[in-house]
Amino acid sequence: MLVGVFYFPTDYGIDIGELAQALEARGFDSLFVCEHTHIPVSRRTPFPGGGELPKRYSHTHDPFVALSFAAAATRSLKIGTGIALIPQRDPIVTAKSVASLDQLSGGRFIFAMGGGWNVEEMENHGTRYDTRFKLLRERVLAMKALWTEEQAEFHGDFVNFDPVWLYPKPKQKPHPPLFLGGETDHTVRRVVEFCDGWFPRPRGGWEPKSAVARLRQAALAGGRDPASLSITVFGAPADAAGLAVYREAGIARVLLAVPDRSREEILRALDQYVPLLKS
């Protein structure tokens, strides 16, 4: 089982290049960064975690810019979005960013995405909360066409363009691995339809062994080879006993949280995680 981390790449936190180098030097598999384009002041939408929205949500760098610095500072560390908010992103521009980052990193990019939860944030992008997953589906299918076809076109309810050229193509073929965040049965069905993996959070009764079984059953029902799909868990427990359950269940990768603290505290936290890489 691979062990990576996720981090909100804030403007007040550790330098992202230094963080990436520290992870690679310690043997971590990957660095995933979170995304929020902005945070509306109204706060009409409550924070899903309860209480006040943490400061880090409104201070994140653009994920593709941050990951470019992380890739440039490392040689083997995998880099990923965790998660990119596709309903808030133009699919052509995003397809170009993904392909460019995958090419320039030597094929190290992993594209984890989701629909988002902040209603006001997505409304500022012209997106409606109740149709965000229909929009996400079309945008992902359109991006897959742009990555894999020499002259790509797409005609849907939300995304519509006649034949175009878009280069570069991603280094990974047919494209970087696509993961979808969420824990519902709807999410699992979407994973089977147009993704390569599931990106759940361990909450609300989520359990590794049953999760692996859920994905396998959905894959068989949807005509996919279960072996072609994997699970990366966002926010796995940072203890050996907890991770042993994930490993035994067949989880492919877990992501531990990099704390929203000072540079020195973050580096100490990474050192504390190192024994978990071999547990």
N, C-alpha and C positions, 0 to 999 in steps of 0.2 A: 504494500500500500504506500503510495506517495504522500508526502507531507509537505504542504506549502503554507502560505499565509495570505491573509487579506488585510488591506490597509486603506484608510481614507487618506489620500495624498494631499494633505493640507498645506497651506502656505506658511503655517507656523510650526510644522513638524520637522522630522528628520529629512535631510536631503534625500530625494528618491533614489539618486544614483548610489549614494552611500548605503542606503538600506538594501538595495539590490545586491551590491557587492558583499555586504555582511551576510545576507542570506546565502549567496552562492558559496562563500568561504566556509560556511557552517554546514553545508550539504543539504539545504532545503531544495525542494523540487521547483517551487514556483512562487511568484508574487502576483496576486490579483488586486486590482484597485477598484474602489467604489466610485459611483458617479452621481452627482446632482448638478445640473446646469446652474441652478440658483435656488434660493428658498424664498417664496413669497412672505412678506411681512405679516399678512393677515392671520396666518396659522389657523385658518378655518378647518383644515384637515388635521385631526389629532395625530400625534406621533404614535405609530403602532406599538412601540416599546413602552409607552406610558410616560407621563410626566412631560417635562420640558424637552424640546428637541435639542440634542447635544450640539455644541458649537461646531464640531467637525463637519456636519452636514452642509453648512453654508460656506465652508472654506476650502473646498476641494479644487485641485487643479483639474484641467481637462484630462481625462484618462489616457487618451492617445498621445498627448504631449508628454505626460508624466512617464508613460511606459516607453516612449522613445528614449528618454534619458536613462531609464532602467536598462533597456536593451543595450544601449551604447556603452554602459559601464560594466557589462557582464559578457560571458561567452556561452554559457549553457543554461542559465536560469530561464525557465519558461515564464512568460508574462501573459497576463490575462485581464480582462475586464470582469468585474464581479460586483454588481452587474452593470452593463450598459443599458440605458433606458431607451429602447428602440422607438417607442411611440413619440419620443421627443427629438428624434434624429432623422434628418433627411437621408433616405436610403442610398442615393447615388454618392453623396459626400461621404457617408459612413463606409460604403463599400470601398471607396478609394482609400480612406484612412486605414481600414483593415488590411487591404492588399499591400499598401505601402509599408505598414509596420511589419507585416509578416515577411515581406521581401527583405527589408533592411535588417531585421533581427535574425535572419537565417532560418526562418520557418519555426519560430519559437512562440508564436502567438496563439492564445486560446480565447475564443469569443463567447463569454457567458453573458446572457442578456435577460431582460425581464420587462414587465409591463409598467412597473412603478406603482406607487401608492398615494403620492401627493397630488390631489385633484387640482389645486390651484397651479402647481408647477406645470403640469401637462396642459392645462387650459391656456397658459401663457404661450404655449407652442402650437396652439390651435387644435389640440387633441381632446377628445371627449373621453371621460373615464369609462363610460359604458361600452365603448367600441374599441378600447385600446388594444385588446388582444386580436381582434380582427385586423386592425391596422398593423400590429406587430407581425402577424402571419404574412400579410402581403409584402411588407417591407423585407422580411427575411427571404421569402421566395424570390423577390426581385433582386436582392443582393446575390443570391446563389446564381441566378441567371447572369448577372454582371461578372461574376468571378469565373464562370465556367464556359460561357459562350463568346465566340469571337464577335458576333453581332447580336447583342442582347436586346430583347424587347419584353415589355410586361404590360398587361392590360387588366386592371382590376378595379374594384370600387374606390380604392384609396390611392393606389399607385398606378400611374399610366405613362408609359413612354414608348415611342416608336424605336426601331433599331438604332443602337448606339454602339460606339467603341469605348471601352473603358480599360485602361492599362494603368499600372502593371496588374497582372494577375497575381494572386497569392503564390508564394513559394510552395506551400503545402497543397497537395492535390487531393480532391478537387478544390478544397478551401480549408482554412483553419477549422478545427473542431468547434462545433456550435453546441452550446449548453443553454438550457432554459431554466430559470429560477422559479420557485414556487413549490407548493406541497400538495395541491389538490389533484383529484383525478383528471380534471380538465388539463392541468399542466402536463401530467404524464402522457395523456393522449397526444398533446401537441409535440412533446419530445419525440414520440414514436413517428409522428407524421413528418416533421421537417428538421429535426435536430440529431445530434450525435451523442448527447448525454443529458443527464438530469443534474440540476444544481440546487438541491433543496437545503433548507435550514432545519436543524433538529429541534423542532418545537411542535406543540399541539399534539403530542402523542406519537410523533414521528419516531420510528424505530428501525435500525439498520436492516435487520434480517427481513422484516416484512416489507420494507421499502424495496429491497432487491427483488423480492417475489412479485411485488406490484409492477415493477418495471418489466420484468420478464413476461408476466402474463399479458400486459398491454402490448408488448412487442409481438408476441405470438398472435394475439388477436388482430393486430394491425399489419401482419404479414412481414414483419422485420425479424432479422436474426437477432436474438437477445445478446449475442456476443458482440454485435456491432454498436451497442449502447453501453455507456458507463455512467457511474455516479461520482460526482465531486461534491462533498458536503461542506457547505459554508458555515463556519462557526462550530466546528467539532470540539468536543471536550478536550482540554489540555491536560489529560492525565493518562498514564499508561493503561490502566485497567479499562477506562472508557474506550480508548482507541483500539484495544484488543478486540472488543466486541465488533467494531467497525471492520477490522481486518478479517476476522473470522466470517463475517457476513458477506464478504466479497466486495466491499466498497473500494473503488479504485484510487481515490485521492481524498484527503481531508485538508481543510484550510483552518489554521489557527489564527486567532485575532492578534494583530499587532496593536498594542495599546495606544491610545491618544495621549501620549505623554512626551516628555523631553527626549532628546537624542540619547542621553545616557541611560534613561530608564528603558527605552525601547531596546537598546543593545543588550542590557541586562536580561530583559524578557526573552530575547532570542537565545541567549546562552542557557536560560532555564528550560527552553523548549528542546534544546539539542538532544538530550537523552531520549526524547520521544521519537526521534528519527530512527532509532534502533530498537525500540521496545517491542 
